[in-house]
């Protein structure tokens, strides 16, 4: 079989990559063609994405790929983080830079939304967990401030849809990215008439929703001419990065397995055939996001390695250029299971002096305060593993099933400490890999759209054959079970 080549753009909260996917009929090979930073910009006390710079990087990635001898790529696919969006005016031009989900404009919006519509109604209608950055709260903040951008808008597009529009001129909304917004009906997968009516949002600016794996159009003539490439088709992959990552999880049995898509955020969940928006699911604040082939990603957003990343960034500001491997080595040398934090505490949600925040929480909760860098990182990583166990137990309670296997995917699996501690804390075997889960899922959806792979199930077999995996068995379970009791006391459980 002749090799099939596709180009996947994977945008994370701090960096992006252009990854060439080469498929020989049995295995996928990924090659990094271009890597770039994704730096939010603070202006006038607000945080924005530099989206035009990101589009420049897309064009650079295409150029680097074709100039490296890969003019025969058959399609392009883009995935990004969720919830954020851009607005277009009547001429199709962008109205300002999109806001970053960590911008503070949504403060107080969860409470206001609950007062307007009722938390029970919102969850029953959308199945989406209550978390400060949801698109619903961003739109409500704009509406409350009489945003002129919202008044001028003719089209609303989520970030990957916006970048697809820049490439093709086609305005559509892909299902998995739309499902993160708290604007869809959880059962129909369509825009929620009730949500739009209760909050007075303009439904006319929202576009049609298409499933993951839809070919939406070709590169515009001006783009093809500028880059000197053919009008390559663009595929709306699972445009939410977690949607693409979950698509690549090589489940042996989805019925008794959870996934953790590990990176800046940890997305921990199960793949279901139907949504679960029960009262108990609401109490645990689980979310129901759309997946490939009409599946549901029943999951919980957990803060993830963001705290570690921010600790490193703070120490860099102070003149110490430490790698993540350096920090992991320091953490291994520190005493274990001494102090804990709740990784999802709002104090850790925004950028800032994260080491001091970790110390402050430990001090406020009457625990030993970690002082060295190794102690701080160990505290964070152990707490994250224990939060996984807390989430897993809630999932078992809500769904009334036993979970035996944890699949960890994404860049976070390079943190071997986190993988081992997850096995220790949960008492479950952890299967780690692929590292490039999101890019693999992105490529897989393009291959499905091109008719090179038959289905999601077949695609997962291909992923299993294509990448290396590592297995972690639980250790010191009794010690970790004792630590979990202390962790729950810290959580006030």
C-alpha positions in Angstrom: 0.0 0.0 0.0 1.3 3.5 -0.9 2.0 5.6 2.2 -0.7 8.2 3.1 0.5 11.4 4.6 -1.6 13.9 6.6 -0.6 17.0 8.6 -1.9 17.4 12.2 -1.8 20.7 14.0 -2.1 20.2 17.8 -2.4 23.4 19.9 -2.0 23.2 23.6 -2.3 25.9 26.2 1.5 26.6 26.1 2.8 25.3 22.7 1.8 23.9 19.4 3.2 21.5 16.9 2.8 20.5 13.3 3.0 16.7 13.1 3.3 14.8 9.9 1.4 11.5 10.1 2.5 8.7 7.7 0.3 5.6 7.4 1.5 2.5 5.7 -1.7 0.5 6.1 -0.8 -0.9 9.5 1.1 1.7 11.5 1.1 5.4 12.0 4.4 7.2 12.2 4.5 10.7 13.6 7.2 13.3 12.7 7.5 16.7 14.2 7.7 19.3 11.4 7.4 22.5 13.4 7.1 23.5 17.1 6.2 26.9 18.4 5.2 28.5 21.7 1.6 29.6 22.4 2.0 32.6 24.7 -1.1 34.4 26.1 -0.8 38.1 26.1 -1.9 40.3 29.0 -3.3 43.7 28.0 -5.3 46.2 30.1 -5.7 43.6 32.9 -7.1 41.0 30.5 -5.6 37.8 29.0 -5.8 37.1 25.3 -4.7 34.5 22.7 -2.5 35.9 19.9 -4.5 34.0 17.3 -3.1 35.7 14.2 0.4 34.6 15.4 -1.0 31.1 15.7 -2.3 31.2 12.2 1.1 32.4 11.0 2.6 29.3 12.7 0.1 27.1 10.8 1.3 28.5 7.5 4.9 28.1 8.6 4.2 24.5 9.5 2.7 23.8 6.1 5.6 25.4 4.4 8.2 23.5 6.4 6.4 20.2 5.7 6.1 20.7 1.9 9.7 22.1 1.7 10.9 18.9 3.5 9.8 16.8 0.6 6.2 16.1 1.7 4.1 17.9 -1.0 1.9 14.8 -1.1 0.0 15.4 2.1 -3.6 14.6 1.5 -5.3 16.6 4.3 -4.8 18.9 7.3 -6.5 18.8 10.7 -6.5 21.1 13.7 -7.2 20.5 17.3 -7.0 23.0 20.2 -8.1 23.4 23.8 -11.8 23.9 24.5 -14.3 26.7 25.4 -12.5 29.7 23.9 -13.8 31.4 20.7 -13.5 34.3 18.2 -16.1 36.6 16.8 -16.4 37.7 13.2 -18.1 40.8 11.9 -20.4 41.1 8.9 -17.4 41.1 6.5 -16.0 37.9 8.0 -13.2 39.8 9.8 -12.1 38.9 13.3 -13.3 41.3 16.0 -10.4 41.5 18.4 -8.2 38.7 19.8 -10.0 35.9 21.6 -10.0 35.9 25.4 -8.0 33.3 27.2 -10.0 31.0 29.4 -7.9 32.0 32.5 -9.0 35.7 32.1 -10.7 37.0 35.2 -13.8 38.4 33.4 -15.8 35.3 34.4 -15.5 36.0 38.1 -19.0 35.8 39.6 -20.6 34.5 36.4 -21.2 30.9 37.7 -23.2 32.4 40.6 -25.1 34.7 38.3 -25.9 32.0 35.8 -27.2 29.8 38.7 -29.4 32.7 39.8 -30.8 33.2 36.2 -31.5 29.6 35.2 -30.7 27.4 38.2 -27.7 25.1 38.5 -30.0 22.1 38.3 -31.5 23.2 35.0 -28.1 24.0 33.4 -26.6 20.7 34.3 -29.7 18.7 33.3 -29.8 20.5 30.0 -26.1 20.4 29.1 -24.5 17.7 31.2 -21.4 20.0 31.6 -19.6 20.4 34.8 -19.7 23.8 36.6 -16.2 25.4 36.1 -15.4 29.0 35.8 -14.1 29.2 32.2 -17.1 27.5 30.4 -18.2 29.3 27.2 -21.6 30.0 28.8 -19.9 32.1 31.5 -17.7 33.9 29.1 -20.7 34.9 26.9 -22.6 35.9 30.0 -19.7 38.1 31.1 -19.7 39.8 27.7 -23.4 40.3 27.8 -23.3 41.8 31.3 -20.6 44.2 30.3 -22.5 45.3 27.1 -19.6 44.2 25.0 -19.6 46.0 21.7 -17.9 43.0 20.1 -20.9 40.8 20.9 -23.2 43.4 19.4 -21.1 43.6 16.2 -20.7 39.8 15.8 -22.2 38.0 12.8 -20.4 34.7 13.5 -19.2 32.8 16.6 -16.4 30.2 16.1 -14.5 28.1 18.6 -10.7 28.3 18.3 -10.2 25.3 15.9 -13.2 26.3 13.8 -11.8 29.8 13.6 -8.4 28.5 12.4 -10.2 26.2 9.9 -12.1 29.2 8.7 -8.9 31.2 8.1 -7.7 28.3 6.0 -10.8 27.5 4.0 -13.3 30.3 4.3 -15.9 27.8 5.6 -17.8 28.6 8.8 -18.8 25.5 10.7 -18.7 24.2 14.2 -17.3 20.7 15.0 -19.2 18.7 17.5 -16.5 17.7 20.1 -15.3 21.3 20.5 -18.9 22.6 20.7 -19.7 20.1 23.4 -17.2 21.7 25.9 -19.2 25.0 25.8 -22.2 24.3 28.1 -24.4 25.5 25.2 -25.5 22.1 23.8 -28.3 19.9 24.7 -26.6 16.8 26.1 -28.9 14.3 24.5 -29.4 15.8 21.0 -25.9 17.3 20.5 -27.5 20.4 19.1 -27.6 24.0 20.4 -29.8 24.2 23.4 -32.9 26.3 22.8 -33.5 26.5 26.5 -30.0 27.8 27.3 -30.1 30.5 24.6 -33.6 31.6 25.6 -32.9 31.8 29.4 -29.7 33.8 28.9 -30.7 35.9 25.9 -27.8 34.8 23.8 -28.0 35.4 20.0 -28.5 32.0 18.3 -28.2 33.6 14.8 -24.4 33.9 15.2 -23.8 30.2 15.7 -23.2 27.9 12.8 -24.2 24.3 11.9 -22.6 21.5 13.9 -20.8 18.8 12.0 -19.4 15.4 13.4 -15.7 14.8 13.9 -14.1 13.5 10.6 -16.0 15.9 8.3 -14.1 17.2 5.3 -15.1 20.9 5.4 -13.3 22.3 2.4 -9.9 23.0 0.7 -7.3 25.6 1.3 -8.4 28.9 0.0 -6.9 30.1 -3.3 -5.0 32.9 -1.7 -3.5 30.5 0.9 -2.5 28.0 -1.7 -0.9 30.7 -3.8 1.0 32.2 -0.9 2.3 28.8 0.2 2.7 27.4 -3.3 0.8 24.3 -2.5 -2.2 22.5 -3.9 -5.7 23.2 -2.4 -5.3 20.6 0.3 -8.5 19.4 2.0 -9.1 20.4 5.6 -10.7 17.9 8.0 -12.7 18.9 11.1 -11.1 16.2 13.3 -12.1 15.7 16.9 -11.2 19.4 17.2 -11.1 19.4 21.0 -7.6 18.2 21.9 -9.0 15.8 24.5 -11.5 14.5 22.0 -8.6 13.6 19.7 -6.5 12.2 22.6 -9.4 9.9 23.8 -9.9 8.7 20.2 -6.4 7.3 20.3 -6.7 5.5 23.7 -6.0 1.8 23.0 -8.7 0.4 25.3 -8.8 -3.3 25.9 -12.2 -2.9 27.4 -13.8 0.6 27.7 -16.4 -0.8 30.1 -13.8 -1.2 33.0 -11.2 1.3 32.0 -10.7 5.0 32.6 -8.4 7.3 30.7 -6.3 10.2 31.9 -5.3 12.7 29.2 -2.4 14.2 31.1 -0.8 17.5 30.4 -1.4 21.1 31.6 -4.8 19.7 32.5 -5.7 16.2 33.5 -8.9 15.0 31.9 -10.0 11.8 33.6 -13.0 9.8 32.4 -14.7 7.0 30.7 -16.1 6.6 27.2 -19.9 6.0 27.3 -22.5 5.3 24.8 -25.0 7.6 26.4 -24.6 10.7 28.6 -25.0 10.5 32.4 -26.4 13.8 33.8 -28.0 12.3 36.9 -28.3 14.2 40.2 -25.4 12.2 41.5 -23.3 13.0 38.5 -24.1 16.7 39.1 -23.1 16.4 42.8 -19.7 15.0 41.8 -19.5 17.7 39.0 -18.8 15.3 36.2 -19.0 16.5 32.6 -20.5 14.9 29.5 -18.5 16.0 26.4 -19.0 14.7 22.8 -16.7 12.1 21.4 -16.1 10.4 18.1 -18.8 8.2 16.6 -21.5 9.6 18.9 -19.7 8.5 22.1 -19.7 10.5 25.3 -16.6 11.5 27.2 -17.8 11.3 30.8 -15.0 13.0 32.6 -13.7 15.4 35.2 -11.3 18.3 34.6 -8.5 18.2 37.1 -5.8 20.9 37.3 -3.0 18.6 36.0 0.6 19.5 35.7 -0.2 23.2 35.4 1.0 23.8 39.0 4.3 22.1 38.3 4.7 24.1 35.1 4.0 27.4 37.0 6.4 26.4 39.8 9.1 25.9 37.2 8.2 29.2 35.5 8.5 31.1 38.8 11.9 29.6 39.5 13.0 30.6 36.0 12.0 34.2 36.8 14.2 33.9 39.8 17.2 32.9 37.7 17.1 29.1 38.0 16.7 27.4 34.7 15.6 24.0 35.8 14.3 21.3 33.5 11.3 19.1 34.3 13.7 16.2 34.7 15.7 18.2 37.2 12.5 18.9 39.2 11.5 15.3 39.1 14.9 14.2 40.4 14.6 16.6 43.3 11.1 15.3 44.1 12.3 11.7 44.1 14.9 12.7 46.7 12.3 14.4 49.0 10.4 12.7 51.7 7.0 11.4 50.5 3.4 11.7 51.6 4.0 14.5 54.0 1.8 17.4 52.9 -1.1 17.7 50.4 -3.0 20.2 48.4 -6.2 20.1 46.4 -4.9 20.7 42.9 -8.3 22.1 41.9 -8.3 24.8 44.6 -9.1 28.1 42.8 -5.9 29.6 44.3 -4.0 27.6 41.7 -6.2 28.6 38.7 -4.4 31.7 37.5 -0.7 32.4 36.8 1.5 33.6 39.6 4.0 32.6 42.3 2.9 29.0 42.5 5.5 27.8 45.0 4.3 30.3 47.5 0.7 29.4 46.9 1.5 25.7 47.6 3.2 26.7 50.9 0.3 28.9 51.9 -2.3 26.2 51.4 -0.2 23.7 53.5 0.3 26.4 56.2 -3.5 27.2 56.3 -4.4 23.5 56.6 -2.1 22.9 59.5 0.3 20.7 57.5 4.1 20.7 57.4 5.1 23.4 54.9 7.3 22.1 52.0 10.3 24.3 51.7 12.7 22.9 49.1 11.9 22.6 45.4 11.8 18.9 45.6 9.4 18.9 48.5 7.0 21.3 46.7 7.0 19.3 43.5 6.5 16.0 45.4 3.6 17.5 47.3 2.0 18.6 44.0 2.5 15.3 42.2 1.4 13.1 45.1 -1.7 15.3 45.6 -2.6 15.0 41.9 -2.4 11.2 42.1 -4.6 11.2 45.2 -7.1 13.5 43.4 -7.2 10.8 40.6 -8.3 8.2 43.2 -10.9 10.6 44.6 -12.3 11.1 41.1 -12.1 7.4 40.2 -14.1 6.5 43.3 -16.8 9.1 42.4 -17.0 7.7 38.9 -17.5 4.2 40.2 -20.2 5.5 42.5 -22.1 7.4 39.8 -21.8 4.7 37.1 -22.1 1.7 39.5 -19.3 -0.2 37.9 -15.8 -1.4 38.9 -12.8 0.2 37.2 -9.7 -2.0 36.9 -7.4 -0.3 34.4 -6.1 3.3 34.0 -4.9 4.4 30.6 -2.7 7.5 30.8 -2.0 9.3 27.5 -0.4 12.6 26.5 2.8 14.4 27.4 2.2 14.0 31.1 3.1 10.3 30.8 6.8 11.4 30.4 6.5 12.2 34.1 7.3 8.7 35.4 6.8 9.8 39.0 3.2 10.8 38.2 2.5 7.5 36.4 3.9 5.4 39.3 2.2 7.5 42.0 -1.1 7.1 40.1 -0.8 3.3 40.2 0.2 3.5 43.9 -2.6 5.8 44.9 -5.4 4.1 43.0 -4.2 0.5 43.4 -4.8 0.0 39.7 -2.5 -0.9 36.9 -1.5 2.1 34.8 -0.9 1.7 31.1 1.0 4.7 29.8 1.1 5.8 26.2 1.0 7.1 23.6 2.8 10.3 24.5 1.6 11.9 21.3 -2.0 10.8 21.9 -3.7 14.0 20.6 -1.6 14.1 17.4 -2.3 10.4 16.9 -6.0 10.9 17.3 -6.0 13.9 15.0 -4.2 11.9 12.3 -6.5 8.9 12.8 -9.6 11.0 12.2 -8.1 12.4 9.0 -7.4 8.9 7.9 -10.9 7.9 8.6 -12.2 10.9 6.7 -10.0 9.9 3.7 -11.3 6.3 3.9 -7.9 4.8 4.8 -9.2 3.5 8.2 -12.7 2.1 8.5 -13.7 3.0 12.1 -12.7 4.3 15.5 -12.2 0.7 16.7 -9.9 -0.1 13.8 -8.0 3.1 14.4 -7.3 2.2 18.0 -5.9 -1.1 16.8 -3.6 0.9 14.5 -2.5 3.1 17.5 -1.8 0.0 19.6 0.5 -1.3 16.9 2.2 2.0 16.2 3.5 3.3 19.6 5.4 2.1 22.7 3.6 1.7 26.0 4.8 1.3 29.6 3.0 -0.4 32.4 3.1 0.6 36.1 2.0 -1.8 38.9 0.8 -0.5 42.3 3.4 -0.2 45.1 3.1 0.5 48.8 -0.7 0.4 48.6 -1.2 0.4 52.4 0.9 3.5 52.9 -0.9 5.3 50.1 -4.3 4.2 51.5 -3.3 5.8 54.8 -2.2 9.0 53.0 -5.5 9.1 51.1 -7.4 9.3 54.4 -5.3 12.3 55.3 -5.9 13.8 51.9 -9.7 13.5 52.3 -9.5 15.2 55.6 -7.6 18.0 53.9 -10.4 18.2 51.3 -13.0 18.4 54.2 -14.6 15.1 53.1 
